[in-house]
Amino acid sequence: MKRSICISALISTLVLIGLGTAAAEVVMIAHPSVPVDIVEAGMIRQIYMGQTTPWNDELAIAPVVIKAGPVRNEFLKTYIKKSSAQFSTFWKKAVFSGTGTPPAEQNTESKLIAYVAATPGAIGFIDHDTAAEGVKVLSIE
């Protein structure tokens, strides 16, 4: 009896661990005015860390993030190489020292998509299962 309870508990734990590690798959989206269709992973990091120049002479880059959630966490982990807390701390320091302006934030993916669709030069990220109308999906190299 004890052995079957232990095995059952072990299986339950392994199932929960497997479910807990499922990561969101991130897709980059941009305003249709953005003059690129492919963005390099390194450029994504530069954009979101405030280290880039405009898309071109006339179009500023306008990054936007989701305030919280698994899509934000996966994006930051994969492309920015920071946790959500580290990313927030980086931008708080930049704002305090006057060396940068953080990306715009939206509460939901639908608001983020609407922001990107309405803001020339905007770039953002969503879950790959989310419908993205009015924006273009960027390929990532």
C-alpha positions as CSV (number, residue, x, y, z in Angstrom):
1,M,0.0,0.0,0.0
2,K,2.8,2.4,0.9
3,R,4.7,1.6,-2.3
4,S,1.6,2.3,-4.5
5,I,1.0,5.6,-2.7
6,C,4.6,6.7,-3.2
7,I,4.5,5.7,-6.9
8,S,1.2,7.5,-7.4
9,A,2.6,10.6,-5.7
10,L,5.8,10.4,-7.8
11,I,3.7,10.1,-11.0
12,S,1.5,13.1,-10.0
13,T,4.6,15.2,-9.3
14,L,6.2,14.4,-12.6
15,V,3.0,15.2,-14.5
16,L,2.7,18.6,-12.6
17,I,6.4,19.3,-13.4
18,G,5.8,18.5,-17.1
19,L,2.8,20.8,-17.2
20,G,4.5,23.6,-15.4
21,T,7.4,23.7,-17.8
22,A,5.3,24.2,-20.9
23,A,6.5,27.4,-22.4
24,A,4.6,29.9,-24.6
25,E,5.8,30.1,-28.2
26,V,6.4,33.7,-29.0
27,V,5.8,35.4,-32.4
28,M,7.1,38.9,-33.2
29,I,4.6,41.3,-34.8
30,A,5.1,44.8,-36.2
31,H,3.2,47.7,-37.6
32,P,2.8,47.3,-41.4
33,S,5.1,50.4,-41.9
34,V,8.1,48.6,-40.4
35,P,10.5,48.2,-43.3
36,V,11.7,44.7,-42.4
37,D,10.1,41.2,-42.6
38,I,12.9,39.4,-40.8
39,V,14.4,40.4,-37.5
40,E,17.5,38.8,-35.9
41,A,17.4,37.6,-32.4
42,G,20.2,39.9,-31.4
43,M,18.3,42.9,-32.8
44,I,15.3,42.0,-30.7
45,R,17.5,42.2,-27.6
46,Q,18.9,45.5,-28.8
47,I,15.5,46.9,-29.4
48,Y,14.1,45.9,-26.0
49,M,17.2,47.1,-24.2
50,G,17.1,50.5,-25.8
51,Q,20.2,50.0,-27.8
52,T,18.9,50.6,-31.4
53,T,18.6,53.3,-33.9
54,P,15.3,54.0,-35.8
55,W,14.1,51.6,-38.5
56,N,15.1,54.2,-41.0
57,D,15.6,58.0,-41.2
58,E,11.9,58.6,-40.7
59,L,10.5,55.8,-38.6
60,A,11.4,55.4,-34.9
61,I,11.3,51.9,-33.3
62,A,8.4,51.7,-30.8
63,P,8.7,48.5,-28.7
64,V,5.8,47.3,-26.6
65,V,5.6,44.5,-24.0
66,I,2.8,42.6,-22.2
67,K,2.9,43.6,-18.5
68,A,2.9,40.1,-17.1
69,G,2.3,36.4,-17.9
70,P,3.9,33.4,-19.5
71,V,4.3,35.0,-23.0
72,R,6.2,37.9,-21.4
73,N,8.3,35.5,-19.4
74,E,9.2,33.3,-22.3
75,F,10.0,36.3,-24.6
76,L,12.3,37.8,-22.0
77,K,14.0,34.5,-21.2
78,T,14.5,33.6,-24.9
79,Y,15.3,36.9,-26.5
80,I,16.4,39.3,-23.8
81,K,18.1,36.8,-21.5
82,K,16.5,38.3,-18.4
83,S,13.8,37.5,-16.0
84,S,10.8,39.8,-15.8
85,A,12.2,41.2,-12.5
86,Q,15.6,41.9,-14.1
87,F,14.0,43.5,-17.1
88,S,11.9,45.8,-14.9
89,T,14.9,46.7,-12.7
90,F,17.0,47.5,-15.8
91,W,14.4,50.0,-17.0
92,K,13.7,51.5,-13.6
93,K,17.5,52.3,-13.4
94,A,17.5,53.7,-16.9
95,V,14.5,55.9,-16.2
96,F,16.0,57.1,-12.9
97,S,19.4,57.9,-14.4
98,G,17.7,59.6,-17.5
99,T,19.4,57.2,-19.9
100,G,16.4,55.6,-21.5
101,T,12.7,55.2,-21.9
102,P,11.2,51.7,-21.3
103,P,9.0,50.0,-23.9
104,A,5.3,50.7,-23.8
105,E,3.3,48.2,-21.8
106,Q,-0.1,46.7,-22.4
107,N,-2.2,44.5,-20.1
108,T,-3.4,42.0,-22.7
109,E,-2.3,40.6,-26.1
110,S,-5.4,42.1,-27.7
111,K,-4.4,45.6,-26.5
112,L,-0.8,45.0,-27.5
113,I,-2.0,44.0,-31.0
114,A,-4.2,47.1,-31.2
115,Y,-1.2,49.3,-30.1
116,V,1.1,47.8,-32.7
117,A,-1.6,48.1,-35.4
118,A,-2.1,51.8,-34.6
119,T,1.5,52.9,-33.9
120,P,3.9,53.3,-36.9
121,G,7.2,51.7,-36.1
122,A,5.8,49.5,-33.4
123,I,7.1,46.0,-32.6
124,G,5.7,43.5,-30.1
125,F,5.3,39.9,-29.3
126,I,2.3,37.6,-28.8
127,D,1.7,33.9,-28.3
128,H,1.8,32.0,-31.6
129,D,-1.9,30.8,-31.1
130,T,-3.1,34.4,-30.9
131,A,-4.7,35.8,-34.1
132,A,-2.9,38.9,-35.3
133,E,-5.0,41.2,-37.5
134,G,-3.8,44.6,-38.8
135,V,-0.1,43.8,-38.1
136,K,2.5,41.9,-39.9
137,V,4.3,38.8,-38.4
138,L,8.0,39.0,-38.5
139,S,10.3,36.0,-39.1
140,I,13.1,35.6,-36.6
141,E,16.6,34.5,-37.5
